[in-house]
Amino acid sequence: SRRDGNGEVGEKRKAKPKCILLEVVQKQIVGHLFNSFSFDDGKNGTKQQEIYDPFSVTQTEHLCSMLTSLLKYLSSCSEENSKVICGETAGKILNSLLSLVKYCVGRMVVPIGDASKISLTRNQFALGDVSKELDGETVDAIAYASVIQVKALCTLAKNILGRWYPILNREICNQKQDEVASLVQFVFEDLVSIRILPALHSLHAITSGDNGNDKKYSEMPKMFINEILDAMQGAELLEKDRWMLMAAPLRVVAKQWDNSA
């Protein structure tokens, strides 16, 4: 029925543009956000977008800010299922992120420096005979195996635990918490246990000798561990028994290195 310009028909006309805007946001903005996580695994023919680098702090901050604003808009819509839309969007982002991270980490070769043959003397890497000068290529290889790769992996862990997890966990409803848990579990089982801790043990052994080195090198392994624990603390993961137990190896190693300092 047509009552007047301010009646029922008018209200419907006011609501329609908002529905159109929501549709545009879902198809265009959300779609482009998903594309930033796509990669070519050689199986499904997915095109490599090369947009998001999960090891980058700056890119992670920008994407997380974008996702936060997007979810805020979606939750403010008058649609009855706006909460469901937010949860579904966060769930898709989580699955895409986890697939991308697994793909990137799976392609990494993680060499571990042999601390019995490598030392740090006067801030320079050396092999058994410290009197023998190493060529640049060998020094670069040792630096990558001992420092560069573990720094990258720790940054990835901090990006996931400190930035992605709080946003995704907040939006995904309780019955889908196992999906969020899979992301955190991957960090502890694949990144921390298999890659980060072995590399940090090696780095600690290499840098702990009193060979005229700058103190910052001997403190580096513990610094990396504390940064991951700080990210967990900020995300309130240490308040949950499951994750506190999984973080136990990190806390034990940090304490051991404290006592040996």
Residue, then its C-alpha position, 0 to 999 in steps of 0.5 A: s500500500r502507498r501511504d505517503g512519501n514517508g510511509e512504508v514504501g519510502e522506508k523500503r526505498k531507503a533500505k534498498p541502497k544499503c543492501i546494494l552497498l552490502e552486496v558490492v562490498q561482499k563481491q568486490i572488496v571481500g573478493h579482492l581481499f581473498n585474492s590477496f591470499s591466493f597462490d599457485d600450488g600446481k594442483n588446482g590451477t590457482k593463479q599466483q597473485e603475489i600480493y600478500d607476504p605473510f612474513s611482512v609486518t607492514q603488509t600484515e598490519h595493513l591487511c588486518s586493519m582492512l579486515t577490521s574495518l570491513l568486519k566493522y562495516l558488515s556488523s553494522c548493517s541492518e541485515e538480520n544475518s550480519k553476524v553470520i556474514c561476519g563469521e563466514t567472512a572471517g572463517k574464509i579468511l582464516n582458511s585462506l591464510l592457513s593454506l597460504v602460510k602452510y604453502c610458504v613454510g612448506r617451500m622453505v628449506v630450514p638448514i640448522g647451523d652445526a654449533s660444534k663447527i661454527s663460532l662467533t668471534r669478535n662479531q664474525f662467524a668462523l669455522g673450526d680454525v678461527s685463524k682461517e678467513l671465510d669467503g663472503e658466500t660461506v659467511d652469508a650461508i652461515a648467517y642465513a642458517s643461524v639468524i636470518q631464517v629464524k628471524a623470518l619464522c619468528t616474525l611469521a609467528k608473531n604476525i599470526l598470533g599477535r595480529w591475525y588470531p585476535i581478529l579472527n577469534r573475535e568473529i568466529c562463533n564458538q562452534k567453529q573454534d576448532e578452525v581458529a585452533s588449527l591456525v594456532q596449532f600450526v604455529f606451535e607444531d610446525l613453526v615453533s617445535i620443528r623450525i624455530l626452537p632447533a634453530l634458536h638452540s643452534l644460534h644460542a650455542i654459536t653466540s654464547g661463547d665469550n669471544g669478544n662479541d657484542k652482547k646483542y648477539s648472545e641476547m638474540p635467541k632469548m629476544f626472539i622467544n620473548e617476542i613470540l611470548d609477548a605476542m601470545q600475551g597480547a592476544e590472551l593466549l597464555e590465559k588458555d590452558r591449551w595454549m599455555l601448555m603448548a608454549a611451555p617449551l618456549r618458556v622453559v628455554a627462555k628460563q634456562w637461558d636466563n639462568s645460564a646468563 
